[in-house]
Amino acid sequence: MTTYNVFWFRRDLRLEDNAGLYHALKNGKPVLPIFIFDKNILDKLTDKKDRRVNFIYQAIADLQSQLTNMGSSLLVFYGTPETVFPQLLSEYAIDGIYTNHDYESYAQQRDDLVREYVQSEAVGFYTFKDQVIFEKEEVLSGSKTPYTVFTPYSRKWKETLNEFYTKAYPTEKYFANFAPLVPQAIPSLEAMGFEQTGGSFPTKELRDTLLKNYATQRDFPAIQGTSRLSVHLRFGTISIRSLVKKALAHSETWLNELIWRDFYFNILYHFPHISDGKSFRPAYDNIEWRNNRDEFEAWCKGKTGYPIVDAGMRELNATGFMHNRVRMIVASFLTKHLLIDWRWGEAYFAQKLLDFDFAANNGGWQWASGSGCDAAPYFRVFNPTLQTQKFDKEGKYIKMWLPELNSLDYTLPIVQHEVARKRVLEVYQKGLQK
């Protein structure tokens, strides 16, 4: 009887330079590649035209095409890991399950359950670092404590980096070890209760000229000055190691953005209370938010009367993308101008962002509200008008998303900047004195 290893794809939807896949293939036994459309996750998605599900579906179809060309097949399941693995172990003689680390709360619980089950069946469970350069205890301060401020973290990150950490895993050397399989059908989106969204997704192409101009152009939303690779990093359709090598060659500013990503995973690992909806700085849980639902709805729909805020929210709603500078502006507006709990904004972004990643999203929202690690001081309140003058002076970005601007149809501001600034400072000072 043939004994197999399994490689379980999750946030690593590629064949090239994939750590866990490399170790599974190199082990020598034929490898069964699997993917699970996890009902534990999908059943919580209320939007049945979720762009992320469509993106994953396209990535899975691409993987299936590549594997079919090699005489193998991706085994795609629609169910839960706790039901899929007993089924898999009943159909095949399996020696080990290989996969890559995942750091989010649900993923940790899921992996613990699967590990416990398969090990009880005398099957190994092996996970590897793949989606970050450094994790867990790899970048610590001189006193062996986790960094909570980005600049010293990034300095130590760069000091620790060497060629070993950016070297690609040569999976292609072992592609012959994929199990020979008859191509299997992928469950349709419709069978899983979802619909096609249409439209295209950002390309994986990364131009050298973009990186060379990144430092000077990245803050201007009307310019295609950012890589738009965040969704590919989120779902692992591109390797972080390949991008760090590119950044080292062309742009330290862009490298710093990739380091921010590692930094937020580092915070999630060392300070798991943020997974429970808690502020990184506990004192900020004493803030008395106004939480006006009508104003929150106006923010969600891009009808606040502040053009840069409204343009950003409309871009998000229409495309699943929002420029990073604009993310900071709209997050500051919600938490500081409207005094709405950052968790409301975090949850809305979690529903809408194509590149949603808990660690970075939580980090960004807590930064904006002042409650996070390395956060902007609470008394820094972005002025949307000044931000517009600085980063969209000619209004090109705003005009793309607000056709009714400068007409009677455009809404009046729902709050005045100076009034909001005075109010938020009073509320924060009161809350932080408790």
C-alpha distance (Angstrom), angle and dihedral (degrees) to the residues before:
residue distance angle dihedral
M1 . . .
T2 3.81 . .
T3 3.79 114.7 .
Y4 3.82 116.6 -149.6
N5 3.75 141.0 -163.8
V6 3.80 118.7 -141.8
F7 3.78 125.4 -140.3
W8 3.80 111.8 -158.6
F9 3.82 113.5 -155.3
R10 3.81 116.0 -150.6
R11 3.83 120.9 138.2
D12 3.81 92.1 -0.9
L13 3.80 106.2 72.9
R14 3.81 98.7 170.2
L15 3.79 138.5 83.7
E16 3.80 98.1 -143.9
D17 3.83 123.4 80.3
N18 3.80 94.2 -2.3
A19 3.82 113.6 152.5
G20 3.80 101.1 -155.5
L21 3.79 93.1 40.2
Y22 3.81 90.3 51.1
H23 3.80 91.5 54.4
A24 3.81 92.4 46.0
L25 3.81 93.5 50.6
K26 3.81 94.6 41.7
N27 3.81 90.9 54.6
G28 3.80 87.3 76.4
K29 3.79 103.1 -128.9
P30 3.82 117.0 112.8
V31 3.80 109.4 -88.4
L32 3.79 125.2 -133.2
P33 3.83 107.4 -155.1
I34 3.81 112.4 -150.8
F35 3.78 139.3 -179.8
I36 3.81 127.0 -170.0
F37 3.78 122.7 -153.9
D38 3.79 89.9 -148.0
K39 3.81 113.8 -139.1
N40 3.81 89.8 -162.0
I41 3.82 86.4 68.0
L42 3.80 102.3 29.4
D43 3.79 95.7 50.2
K44 3.82 89.8 61.8
L45 3.81 93.4 56.9
T46 3.79 109.4 98.6
D47 3.82 96.5 -174.1
K48 3.79 106.8 78.7
K49 3.79 89.5 -166.5
D50 3.80 91.4 59.9
R51 3.80 109.0 163.9
R52 3.79 92.5 -151.0
V53 3.80 92.3 58.8
N54 3.80 88.1 50.4
F55 3.80 91.4 49.1
I56 3.82 91.7 50.2
Y57 3.80 90.2 46.6
Q58 3.80 91.5 54.2
A59 3.81 91.0 47.1
I60 3.82 90.5 50.5
A61 3.82 91.2 49.1
D62 3.81 88.7 51.3
L63 3.81 91.5 50.3
Q64 3.79 90.0 48.4
S65 3.80 91.0 52.5
Q66 3.82 92.0 51.1
L67 3.80 93.1 47.0
T68 3.80 93.1 46.2
N69 3.80 89.0 54.5
M70 3.83 87.2 57.2
G71 3.81 93.0 51.6
S72 3.80 93.5 -103.7
S73 3.81 135.1 94.5
L74 3.76 142.1 -141.4
L75 3.81 111.5 -116.6
V76 3.80 104.4 -139.4
F77 3.79 120.7 -166.4
Y78 3.79 132.4 -172.1
G79 3.78 106.6 -153.7
T80 3.78 140.1 63.3
P81 3.81 126.8 -54.6
E82 3.80 89.7 -119.8
T83 3.83 90.3 60.6
V84 3.82 98.9 34.6
F85 3.81 98.6 55.8
P86 3.83 96.9 53.7
Q87 3.81 87.1 50.0
L88 3.81 91.5 49.1
L89 3.79 93.7 47.6
S90 3.81 90.7 49.9
E91 3.83 91.9 54.2
Y92 3.82 101.5 41.3
A93 3.79 137.9 34.2
I94 3.80 99.5 -118.2
D95 3.78 126.8 -170.4
G96 3.81 101.0 -178.5
I97 3.80 145.0 0.7
Y98 3.82 113.7 -137.4
T99 3.80 124.6 -167.1
N100 3.80 142.2 139.3
H101 3.81 128.7 -95.5
D102 3.79 118.5 -89.9
Y103 3.79 118.4 -167.4
E104 3.79 106.8 -163.7
S105 3.79 122.5 107.0
Y106 3.82 98.2 -110.7
A107 3.81 91.1 43.8
Q108 3.80 91.7 53.4
Q109 3.81 91.8 51.0
R110 3.83 91.7 44.9
D111 3.81 92.6 50.7
D112 3.80 92.3 47.4
L113 3.81 90.1 54.0
V114 3.80 93.9 46.8
R115 3.82 92.5 45.1
E116 3.80 91.7 50.4
Y117 3.80 92.1 48.7
V118 3.81 99.4 45.9
Q119 3.80 93.1 43.2
S120 3.80 88.5 53.4
E121 3.81 85.2 57.6
A122 3.85 90.8 51.0
V123 3.83 92.1 -106.1
G124 3.81 120.2 133.7
F125 3.81 122.6 -123.6
Y126 3.81 115.3 -154.2
T127 3.81 127.3 178.9
F128 3.80 130.9 -176.1
K129 3.80 140.3 -165.3
D130 3.81 109.3 -101.7
Q131 3.80 116.2 134.3
V132 3.81 97.6 57.9
I133 3.80 136.5 39.9
F134 3.81 94.9 -134.5
E135 3.79 128.5 19.6
K136 3.78 143.8 172.4
E137 3.82 110.4 -11.1
E138 3.82 97.5 -3.3
V139 3.82 97.0 99.5
L140 3.80 112.3 38.1
S141 3.77 134.3 149.8
G142 3.80 122.8 -99.7
S143 3.81 88.2 -92.0
K144 3.84 90.1 53.3
T145 3.80 93.8 -110.2
P146 3.81 126.0 128.7
Y147 3.78 118.1 -96.2
T148 3.80 116.1 -114.6
V149 3.81 96.5 179.8
F150 3.78 119.3 70.0
T151 3.82 102.7 -141.9
P152 3.83 97.9 59.7
Y153 3.82 89.2 39.2
S154 3.80 91.4 54.1
R155 3.80 91.1 46.6
K156 3.82 91.5 53.6
W157 3.83 90.4 42.1
K158 3.82 90.2 56.9
E159 3.81 92.1 44.7
T160 3.81 90.6 52.5
L161 3.80 95.4 46.4
N162 3.79 119.5 102.4
E163 3.81 135.9 153.5
F164 3.79 92.3 -82.1
Y165 3.81 91.6 68.3
T166 3.81 95.4 51.4
K167 3.79 97.7 40.6
A168 3.80 112.4 120.7
Y169 3.80 120.3 -120.7
P170 3.85 104.4 -119.0
T171 3.80 96.5 -135.6
E172 3.82 91.7 156.5
K173 3.83 90.0 71.4
Y174 3.80 88.5 68.4
F175 3.80 104.1 36.5
A176 3.82 88.5 116.3
N177 3.83 86.2 71.4
F178 3.80 93.9 69.6
A179 3.79 106.6 113.2
P180 3.82 113.7 -102.3
L181 3.80 103.7 -111.9
V182 3.78 138.5 166.1
P183 3.85 106.9 -111.9
Q184 3.79 110.4 -91.3
A185 3.80 124.8 -145.4
I186 3.82 118.3 -112.0
P187 3.82 114.1 -131.3
S188 3.79 108.5 -107.1
L189 3.80 121.8 -110.7
E190 3.80 88.1 -119.1
A191 3.81 91.7 54.4
M192 3.80 87.5 56.5
G193 3.81 92.0 49.6
F194 3.83 97.4 -103.5
E195 3.78 134.7 116.5
Q196 3.79 135.2 -140.8
T197 3.80 111.9 -96.8
G198 3.80 98.1 -161.9
G199 3.78 120.8 -150.1
S200 3.77 128.0 88.9
F201 3.79 132.9 -81.3
P202 3.82 128.0 -130.6
T203 3.78 114.5 -78.7
K204 3.81 123.4 -114.6
E205 3.80 89.0 -132.4
L206 3.81 113.0 117.8
R207 3.79 116.1 -168.0
D208 3.80 119.4 -148.3
T209 3.81 89.3 -139.3
L210 3.81 90.6 58.8
L211 3.79 90.6 54.3
K212 3.79 92.9 46.2
N213 3.82 90.1 54.0
Y214 3.80 95.2 36.5
A215 3.81 97.6 101.7
T216 3.81 93.1 54.4
Q217 3.82 99.9 36.3
R218 3.80 107.1 34.8
D219 3.82 96.4 91.1
F220 3.81 96.9 55.4
P221 3.81 111.6 87.6
A222 3.82 95.1 -164.3
I223 3.82 89.8 62.0
Q224 3.79 124.4 73.3
G225 3.79 87.2 -125.6
T226 3.81 101.1 135.9
S227 3.80 129.3 71.5
R228 3.83 98.2 -121.6
L229 3.80 86.7 -149.6
S230 3.80 94.8 125.3
V231 3.82 93.4 100.6
H232 3.80 90.3 51.8
L233 3.80 90.5 50.8
R234 3.80 90.3 46.3
F235 3.79 93.8 56.7
G236 3.79 97.3 29.0
T237 3.78 97.7 -118.0
I238 3.80 84.8 137.4
S239 3.81 130.1 38.3
I240 3.81 120.4 -111.1
R241 3.81 88.1 -147.0
S242 3.80 92.4 59.8
L243 3.81 91.0 49.7
V244 3.79 94.5 49.0
K245 3.81 88.9 52.8
K246 3.81 89.1 52.2
A247 3.79 91.6 48.1
L248 3.80 92.6 49.2
A249 3.80 88.5 54.7
H250 3.79 98.7 44.6
S251 3.82 118.4 12.7
E252 3.79 134.5 22.0
T253 3.81 89.2 -174.5
W254 3.79 90.4 59.6
L255 3.81 90.2 43.6
N256 3.80 87.8 57.4
E257 3.81 89.6 55.5
L258 3.81 89.6 54.3
I259 3.81 89.2 48.6
W260 3.83 89.9 53.1
R261 3.80 86.2 60.2
D262 3.83 91.7 55.2
F263 3.82 89.2 43.9
Y264 3.79 93.3 57.9
F265 3.82 91.8 47.6
N266 3.81 86.0 51.2
I267 3.82 90.6 53.5
L268 3.82 91.7 47.8
Y269 3.80 91.3 52.1
H270 3.81 97.1 46.7
F271 3.82 98.4 36.5
P272 3.82 106.0 38.0
H273 3.83 92.5 167.0
I274 3.81 87.3 85.5
S275 3.83 87.4 69.1
D276 3.80 88.3 63.9
G277 3.81 95.1 59.9
K278 3.79 93.3 -97.1
S279 3.79 125.7 139.9
F280 3.78 114.4 -108.3
R281 3.82 85.9 -128.7
P282 3.84 104.3 47.7
A283 3.82 93.7 -151.8
Y284 3.81 88.9 70.1
D285 3.79 91.0 64.7
N286 3.82 84.9 74.9
I287 3.81 93.7 67.1
E288 3.81 111.4 118.6
W289 3.79 103.1 -135.6
R290 3.79 120.5 -157.9
N291 3.82 92.3 -144.3
N292 3.81 95.3 -171.6
R293 3.81 104.4 -173.8
D294 3.82 95.2 -154.6
E295 3.78 91.0 53.6
F296 3.81 90.9 46.5
E297 3.80 89.0 52.3
A298 3.82 90.3 50.3
W299 3.81 89.5 51.5
C300 3.81 92.0 48.5
K301 3.80 92.2 51.0
G302 3.79 96.1 43.4
K303 3.80 95.1 -111.9
T304 3.80 104.1 123.9
G305 3.81 96.9 114.0
Y306 3.81 90.9 -116.6
P307 3.82 104.6 109.7
I308 3.82 98.8 -153.6
V309 3.82 90.9 49.7
D310 3.79 93.3 45.9
A311 3.80 93.6 46.4
G312 3.79 90.3 52.7
M313 3.78 94.5 49.9
R314 3.80 92.6 46.6
E315 3.80 91.0 50.1
L316 3.80 89.1 51.1
N317 3.79 93.5 48.5
A318 3.79 93.4 46.7
T319 3.81 100.6 41.1
G320 3.80 111.8 13.3
F321 3.80 88.7 -119.0
M322 3.78 133.4 101.5
H323 3.78 127.1 178.6
N324 3.82 112.2 -110.0
R325 3.82 96.0 -121.7
V326 3.81 89.0 51.1
R327 3.82 90.9 48.3
M328 3.80 88.2 60.2
I329 3.80 92.2 48.4
V330 3.81 96.3 48.9
A331 3.82 92.4 43.7
S332 3.79 91.8 50.4
F333 3.81 89.9 47.5
L334 3.80 93.6 52.6
T335 3.79 95.8 46.4
K336 3.80 101.1 34.5
H337 3.83 106.9 27.2
L338 3.79 97.1 35.9
L339 3.81 98.1 26.5
I340 3.79 91.1 -135.4
D341 3.80 118.1 155.9
W342 3.81 111.4 -94.4
R343 3.82 88.4 -131.7
W344 3.82 89.5 68.9
G345 3.78 90.5 55.9
E346 3.79 91.8 42.8
A347 3.82 90.4 54.0
Y348 3.81 92.7 47.7
F349 3.80 91.8 51.2
A350 3.81 88.5 47.0
Q351 3.81 88.5 59.0
K352 3.79 96.9 44.4
L353 3.81 111.7 30.5
L354 3.78 116.0 98.5
D355 3.81 88.7 -155.8
F356 3.82 95.1 44.1
D357 3.77 110.5 159.6
F358 3.80 117.6 169.4
A359 3.81 97.4 -139.3
A360 3.81 96.5 50.4
N361 3.81 94.8 37.7
N362 3.79 93.3 50.5
G363 3.80 90.8 44.1
G364 3.79 92.3 50.9
W365 3.80 94.7 48.4
Q366 3.78 94.2 46.3
W367 3.81 89.1 47.7
A368 3.81 90.2 54.0
S369 3.80 94.2 47.6
G370 3.81 93.9 45.7
S371 3.82 93.5 -119.4
G372 3.78 98.6 103.1
C373 3.77 138.8 83.2
D374 3.80 113.1 -77.4
A375 3.80 87.1 5.5
A376 3.77 128.8 169.9
P377 3.83 107.4 -98.4
Y378 3.78 110.7 -93.5
F379 3.80 91.9 -116.9
R380 3.80 91.6 61.6
V381 3.80 103.9 97.9
F382 3.79 116.0 178.8
N383 3.80 112.2 -128.8
P384 3.83 103.9 -140.8
T385 3.80 92.1 -154.4
L386 3.81 93.4 53.2
Q387 3.81 90.6 44.2
T388 3.80 88.7 53.5
Q389 3.81 92.7 49.3
K390 3.78 89.8 50.4
F391 3.81 101.6 42.8
D392 3.83 107.0 20.8
K393 3.79 102.0 25.4
E394 3.80 95.4 156.0
G395 3.80 92.5 42.3
K396 3.80 94.0 -123.5
Y397 3.80 94.2 139.6
I398 3.80 93.8 43.1
K399 3.81 92.7 49.6
M400 3.82 90.3 54.2
W401 3.80 90.8 63.0
L402 3.82 105.0 25.8
P403 3.81 108.8 56.0
E404 3.83 90.1 164.5
L405 3.81 93.2 57.4
N406 3.84 112.6 129.5
S407 3.79 90.9 20.7
L408 3.79 131.5 102.8
D409 3.81 87.8 -107.5
Y410 3.80 93.2 70.1
T411 3.79 113.7 98.1
L412 3.80 123.9 -113.4
P413 3.84 117.1 -114.0
I414 3.81 110.0 -81.0
V415 3.81 90.8 -146.8
Q416 3.80 135.9 17.8
H417 3.80 115.0 -117.8
E418 3.81 98.4 -131.7
V419 3.82 92.8 45.0
A420 3.82 90.5 49.1
R421 3.80 92.7 46.9
K422 3.80 92.8 52.0
R423 3.80 91.4 46.4
V424 3.79 96.7 49.6
L425 3.80 93.3 48.7
E426 3.80 90.4 53.2
V427 3.81 93.5 47.3
Y428 3.81 94.2 46.6
Q429 3.80 93.2 46.7
K430 3.80 90.3 50.9
G431 3.80 93.5 46.6
L432 3.79 95.2 46.8
Q433 3.81 92.3 50.6
K434 3.80 92.4 62.3
